[in-house]
Amino acid sequence: MSFINNNMENNRVRICFDCREFHRINVSDYKTKESLQRFEKKHRGHRTQVVDMKELAEIFPDMHQSPKIW
């Protein structure tokens, strides 16, 4: 969990299990919302889920080596 900043632990992310990529969810920011829509369009049909940032390290324990963050 070294790549996760303590301030971000309560944030939610949408994660794609097939591509091993994730995107932070922040609906108050318009650019982030647009980026999230592009992420969802790219990963349509893939296995995706919304999780807490702190759960991300449990789901992908090796992701701290090379996370793919949108």
C-alpha positions as CSV (number, residue, x, y, z in Angstrom):
1,M,0.0,0.0,0.0
2,S,3.0,2.2,-0.4
3,F,1.8,4.0,-3.5
4,I,-1.4,5.1,-1.8
5,N,-1.3,8.4,0.0
6,N,-3.1,8.4,3.4
7,N,-5.2,11.3,2.2
8,M,-6.6,9.2,-0.6
9,E,-7.6,6.1,1.4
10,N,-11.2,7.2,1.7
11,N,-11.5,8.0,-2.0
12,R,-13.5,5.7,-4.3
13,V,-12.1,4.4,-7.6
14,R,-13.5,2.5,-10.6
15,I,-11.3,-0.5,-11.3
16,C,-11.1,-2.7,-14.4
17,F,-10.1,-6.2,-13.5
18,D,-9.3,-7.2,-17.1
19,C,-6.9,-4.3,-17.9
20,R,-5.7,-3.8,-14.3
21,E,-6.4,-0.1,-14.5
22,F,-8.2,2.3,-12.2
23,H,-9.7,5.8,-12.2
24,R,-10.3,8.0,-9.2
25,I,-13.9,9.1,-8.8
26,N,-14.4,12.8,-8.1
27,V,-17.7,14.0,-9.4
28,S,-17.1,17.6,-8.2
29,D,-14.4,18.1,-10.9
30,Y,-15.7,18.4,-14.5
31,K,-12.5,17.3,-16.1
32,T,-12.2,14.3,-13.9
33,K,-15.9,13.5,-14.7
34,E,-15.1,13.6,-18.4
35,S,-12.0,11.4,-18.0
36,L,-14.1,8.9,-16.0
37,Q,-16.6,8.8,-18.8
38,R,-13.8,8.0,-21.3
39,F,-12.5,5.3,-18.9
40,E,-16.0,3.7,-18.7
41,K,-16.3,3.9,-22.5
42,K,-12.9,2.2,-23.0
43,H,-13.7,-0.5,-20.5
44,R,-17.3,-1.1,-21.5
45,G,-17.9,-4.9,-21.4
46,H,-15.0,-5.5,-19.0
47,R,-15.3,-6.5,-15.4
48,T,-15.4,-3.2,-13.5
49,Q,-16.3,-2.3,-9.9
50,V,-16.3,0.7,-7.6
51,V,-14.1,0.2,-4.5
52,D,-12.4,2.2,-1.8
53,M,-8.8,3.2,-2.6
54,K,-7.6,1.3,0.5
55,E,-9.2,-1.9,-0.9
56,L,-7.2,-1.5,-4.1
57,A,-4.0,-2.8,-2.6
58,E,-5.9,-5.9,-1.3
59,I,-7.3,-6.6,-4.8
60,F,-4.0,-6.0,-6.7
61,P,-1.2,-6.5,-4.1
62,D,1.5,-6.2,-6.9
63,M,-0.1,-3.0,-8.4
64,H,2.3,-0.7,-6.4
65,Q,5.1,-1.7,-8.7
66,S,3.4,-0.3,-11.8
67,P,-0.1,1.1,-11.3
68,K,-2.0,2.2,-14.3
69,I,-3.9,5.3,-13.1
70,W,-6.1,7.3,-15.4
